[in-house]
Amino acid sequence: MTDVWTVLVILGLAVITVVTRSLFFISSKPWQLPHWAQRGLQYAPNTALATVIVPELVMTHGQLMPGWQDARLFAALAGAAWFLTHRAQRQAVLGTIVMGMAVYLPLHLALGWWKPHWAVLGQGFRMAWPCLLLCQCGCSRGGYAHQEIKRV
């Protein structure tokens, strides 16, 4: 019975998806969005990008970063400054990436402006470091999938 129910749910969702997306093509007369809706949709890509990037810049493990010594913040500010001053040029996006990485890498690698995940979790906990090839703790998973919190 579960298999029949699953198939019915999948078919129902497919029908709903096709109908809602094809309503624009089924209509016999052309229609236009109101001006306020068209203007609002111009900001949708920027809003979607901000909702993905901003939490990554200011949060670690769902909490605000405790300090200001995080290379991500300064790299984002340098990239944004580059883009705002060079956006009329053709290579503004590439320059933004290069400038952000040029600031991020020295701060992250040379000055050590990064906190391992276990430092944020508090005393008494440590995070198993992600293993590149083989896991050193004896499990068979390896790779970046091994991110467990272990009690010391």
RANORKA-V381056 format. One record per pair of residues at least 12 apart in sequence whose ideal C-beta (glycine too) atoms are under 10 Angstrom apart, sorted by the first residue. I is the first residue (numbers start at 1). J is the second residue. Records with the same first field share a line. If there is no record, write none. Layout:
# RANORKA-V381056
I: J, J
This chain:
# RANORKA-V381056
53: 72, 76
54: 76
56: 72, 76
57: 70, 72, 73, 75, 76, 77
58: 70, 72, 73, 76
60: 72, 115, 117, 119, 120, 121
61: 117, 120, 121, 127, 149
63: 120
65: 115, 120
66: 115, 119, 120
67: 113, 115
68: 113
69: 107, 111, 112, 113, 114, 115
70: 104, 107, 108, 113, 114, 115
71: 100, 103, 104, 105, 106, 107, 108, 109, 111, 112, 113, 114
72: 100, 103, 104, 107, 108, 113, 114
73: 103, 104, 107, 113
74: 100, 103, 104, 106, 107, 108, 113
75: 99, 100, 101, 102, 103, 104, 105, 106, 107, 108, 113
76: 96, 100, 103, 104
77: 100, 103
78: 96, 99, 100, 101, 102, 103, 104, 107
79: 93, 95, 96, 97, 98, 99, 100, 101, 102, 103, 104
80: 96, 99, 100
81: 96, 99, 100, 103
82: 95, 96, 97, 98, 99, 100, 102, 103
83: 95, 96, 97, 99, 100
84: 96
86: 99
116: 129
117: 129, 130, 147, 149
118: 149, 150, 152
121: 149
123: 152
124: 151, 152
125: 149, 150, 151, 152
126: 148, 149, 150, 151, 152
127: 146, 147, 148, 149, 150
128: 146, 147, 148, 149, 150
129: 146, 147
130: 142, 143, 144, 145, 146, 147
131: 143, 144, 145, 146
132: 144
137: 150
